[in-house]
Amino acid sequence: MSRYILALYWALPMLGLAILNVYGLVSDDMMKVVLAVLPVLAVISINRRQGCPKVGTGN
């Protein structure tokens, strides 16, 4: 899977939660935690290599 597609899979829920926060459906305290944790998880999952680095079968 392309890293750009994977980044979109992480960006869309973050934007959706931000929109829900604007309308008051998600609390501000929860948004502080979610928007601190989700980007970290996104970077870890996007930059993760799959496969064996010695053989070079990773993405």
SULSUL-V479357 format. One record per pair of residues at least 12 apart in sequence whose C-alpha atoms are under 7 Angstrom apart, sorted by the first residue. I is the first residue (numbers start at 1). J is the second residue. Records with the same first field share a line. If there is no record, write none. Layout:
I: J, J
This chain:
3: 46
6: 46
7: 46
10: 42
